[in-house]
Structure formats: C-alpha cells, structure tokens
Amino acid sequence: MASKLFRSVILGAPASGKGTISSRIVKNFNLEHISSGDKLRLNIQNKTEVGLEVEKYLQSGQLVPDSLMIKFIVGEINQVNGKSWLLDGFPRTVIQASSLWNVQQLDVVLNLVVPFDVIIERVKGRWIHLPSGRVYNTDFNAPKIPGKDDITGEDLVQRDDDKPDVVRKRLEQYDNMTRPVIDYYKNKGVLQEFHGSTSDEIWPKVADCLASLVPLNAAAQKSQI
C-alpha cells in the first residue's frame, strides 16, 4: 500500500522563529523542507531559466508575479520524489494559496503567532559579523566580547533593517499581506495557530499537533533508511 503523503505549510512573521521550528519539524518528522527563498536563491546563483527571470523582477524592485511563483513551487514539490513535505515562504497571497490548493490540498497550515513587541526586542539585540555572516544576539547568544566577533575579534554591526522602526514596518506589511491567506486556510479548516514568545515555548505545541497528524509510515521513514 502506498504511503499517504503529508502536505504542510508553515507561516510566521519575520524573526518569529520560523526557521528554528521548521528545522525541528524536518528533523523529527522526516518532512522534506521546501523553502521558497532558499530555492529561489539557488536558482539565481545557478543562473537557471527561472532564476534569471526572478532576478529580473528583483533587480527592478518588483514582486515576483504570482503565476511565476506558483509554477516554480509546484515544480519544486514535484521534485521531492513522493516524500511528505513542509512548505516555507509560500504562499504569500490568496491567489497563490488558492492555486496551490487546486493542485495540492494541504493537511495542515502551521501559523506561528509571536507578539510584535517581542520580535522587535529580539531583533534589537541582533548583531552580525558581515564577512562571515555569523549572527549574535545579546539576549541569548551574546558574543564573548561585546561588539566583537568570537572568531576574528572584528567589529559586529547591526543591519539597518534590524532597527526597531524598520522592523515594525516590515511586521505590519507582513500582517497586511498574510491576514487574507490565514483567513483562507481558516475557512478551509486546516489552520493551526501556535502562540508564544520563544521557539522553545512554541515547539512542544507544534510537535504535539504534528504527532497526531503525520502518518506513522511517513514519520517513520527516517528510521527505515
């Protein structure tokens, strides 16, 4: 008997801990992680046909059209060779959500709900070593010497888009864009929301939810390989 595929999406505002939660889901439930941002960057780097087309829009400051994103994501889903998957970074519009639903009806949509004030405080403490990309946070991953990279001793910087007023604007834009998508999935009966201030607080709730939903044969694939 063929294994039932488990099809899921994760939503969450910037700096909500979506990356951390996604990595734990992939590790514990053996889902294929399809990150639209990572996949697009790889295609741009490799100068594929879709990568060149996407880059054209990004360089001109335009959003990538829904039609192109839908075609791209469906193609990525088809490449995971029949494995259960977690989609991250897509859909961003109701048009995208509806088009995806027409070809792939989802089992669950996980929405991470972290208060914006918590996110802003978290991002305020984020410092970066630009040459290496190493990220520190004064609240939970502080550098050994304040303002200095642990490895090189070079100065750390704070990105302009991590400043509180910029972060709040990005969060408001995310909320305005994503609210219709959340409502769409709520109406479909597949939305599950998880409230909290940290990934460690939210993760057990997500894990309990998925433990009751992910087919045993899908979750157990990892141990059988």
C-alpha positions in Angstrom: 0.0 0.0 0.0 1.4 3.4 -0.9 2.3 5.8 1.9 0.0 8.7 2.4 1.8 11.9 1.7 1.7 14.6 4.4 1.5 18.1 2.9 2.0 21.2 5.1 2.8 24.9 5.2 4.4 27.0 7.9 3.6 30.7 8.3 5.2 33.2 10.6 6.3 36.8 10.7 10.0 37.7 10.2 12.1 36.7 13.2 9.2 34.7 14.7 11.4 31.6 14.9 10.0 30.0 11.7 13.4 28.8 10.7 14.1 27.1 14.0 10.7 25.5 14.2 11.0 24.3 10.6 14.4 22.7 11.2 12.9 20.8 14.2 9.9 19.6 12.2 12.1 18.3 9.4 14.4 16.5 11.8 11.7 15.0 14.0 9.0 14.2 11.4 11.1 13.5 8.3 9.4 16.0 6.1 11.1 17.5 3.0 11.7 21.2 3.7 10.8 23.3 0.6 11.9 26.9 1.4 10.9 29.1 -1.4 13.5 31.7 -0.5 16.4 29.2 -0.4 15.2 27.6 -3.7 14.9 30.9 -5.5 18.4 32.0 -4.3 19.9 28.7 -5.5 18.3 29.1 -8.9 19.5 32.7 -9.2 23.0 31.6 -8.2 23.0 28.8 -10.8 21.5 31.1 -13.4 18.7 28.8 -14.3 15.9 29.9 -16.6 13.6 30.6 -13.7 16.5 32.1 -11.7 17.2 34.7 -14.4 13.6 35.6 -14.7 13.2 36.0 -10.9 16.3 38.1 -10.7 15.0 40.4 -13.4 12.0 41.3 -11.2 14.0 41.6 -8.0 16.6 43.9 -9.6 13.8 46.2 -10.8 12.3 46.3 -7.3 9.2 44.4 -8.4 7.4 41.5 -6.7 7.8 38.1 -8.5 4.4 37.5 -10.2 2.0 35.0 -8.7 1.9 33.0 -11.9 5.7 32.5 -11.9 5.9 31.7 -8.2 3.1 29.1 -8.5 4.7 27.4 -11.4 8.1 27.4 -9.6 6.7 26.0 -6.3 4.6 23.3 -8.0 7.8 22.2 -9.9 9.7 22.1 -6.6 7.0 19.9 -5.0 7.1 17.6 -7.9 10.9 17.1 -7.4 10.7 15.8 -3.9 10.0 12.3 -5.2 6.9 11.4 -3.4 8.1 12.4 0.1 5.9 14.3 2.6 6.8 18.0 2.7 6.8 21.3 4.6 6.5 24.4 2.5 8.1 27.5 3.9 7.8 31.1 2.5 4.9 30.3 0.2 2.0 31.1 -0.3 2.1 34.9 0.3 -1.1 35.8 -1.4 -4.6 34.3 -1.6 -4.1 33.8 -5.4 -1.0 31.7 -4.6 -2.9 29.8 -1.8 -5.9 29.1 -4.0 -3.7 27.9 -6.9 -1.7 25.6 -4.6 -4.9 24.2 -3.1 -6.2 23.3 -6.5 -3.2 21.0 -7.1 -2.1 20.1 -3.6 -4.8 20.1 -0.8 -2.9 20.6 2.5 -3.2 18.5 5.6 -2.3 21.4 7.9 -1.1 25.0 7.9 1.0 25.9 11.0 0.9 29.6 11.9 3.4 30.9 14.5 1.9 33.8 16.4 4.6 35.8 18.3 3.8 39.3 19.7 5.3 42.0 17.5 6.8 43.8 20.6 8.6 40.5 21.4 10.0 40.2 17.9 11.2 43.9 17.9 13.0 43.4 21.2 14.6 40.2 19.8 15.8 41.8 16.6 17.1 44.9 18.5 19.7 42.5 20.1 20.8 41.0 16.9 24.4 41.8 15.7 26.2 40.4 12.7 29.8 39.8 11.6 29.4 40.8 8.0 32.3 39.0 6.4 31.2 35.6 7.7 27.5 36.1 8.3 27.8 34.9 11.9 24.8 36.2 13.9 24.8 37.0 17.6 22.0 38.1 19.9 22.7 40.0 23.2 19.7 38.2 24.8 20.6 34.5 24.2 23.7 34.2 22.0 25.9 37.0 23.1 29.5 37.4 21.8 32.2 36.7 24.3 33.4 40.3 24.0 30.6 42.8 23.5 30.6 44.2 19.9 33.3 41.8 18.7 33.2 38.6 16.6 34.2 35.5 18.6 36.4 34.1 15.9 38.2 37.1 14.4 37.7 39.8 17.0 36.4 42.1 14.3 33.6 44.6 14.9 30.0 43.4 14.8 27.3 45.6 13.1 23.6 46.0 13.3 21.8 46.0 9.9 19.6 49.0 9.1 16.6 46.7 8.5 17.0 45.4 12.1 16.3 48.8 13.6 13.0 48.9 15.6 11.1 51.3 13.3 12.1 49.4 10.2 11.2 46.1 11.8 7.8 47.3 12.9 7.0 48.5 9.4 8.0 45.1 8.0 5.9 43.3 10.5 2.9 45.5 9.7 3.4 44.8 6.0 3.6 41.1 6.7 0.4 41.2 8.7 -1.5 43.1 6.0 -0.3 40.7 3.3 -0.7 37.4 5.2 -4.0 38.0 7.0 -6.1 37.1 3.9 -4.0 33.9 3.5 -4.6 33.0 7.1 -8.3 33.6 6.7 -8.3 31.5 3.5 -6.8 28.5 5.3 -9.0 29.0 8.4 -12.0 28.7 6.1 -10.6 25.5 4.6 -10.4 24.1 8.2 -6.6 23.3 8.1 -5.2 26.2 10.1 -3.5 25.6 13.4 -2.2 28.6 15.4 0.6 28.4 18.0 1.1 31.4 20.4 4.2 32.1 22.3 7.2 34.3 22.8 10.1 31.9 22.1 10.7 28.9 19.8 11.2 26.7 22.9 7.8 27.7 24.2 6.1 27.1 20.8 7.8 23.9 19.7 6.1 21.4 22.1 2.7 22.6 20.9 3.7 22.2 17.2 5.2 18.8 18.0 2.1 17.6 19.7 0.0 18.7 16.8 2.1 17.0 14.2 2.4 13.8 16.2 -1.4 13.5 15.9 -1.5 14.3 12.2 1.6 13.0 10.4 1.0 9.4 9.2 3.2 6.9 11.1 4.6 5.5 7.9 5.7 9.0 6.9 7.2 9.9 10.3 9.0 6.5 10.5 10.6 6.6 7.1 13.8 8.1 8.5 14.4 5.1 10.8 13.9 2.7 7.9 16.5 4.3 5.7 
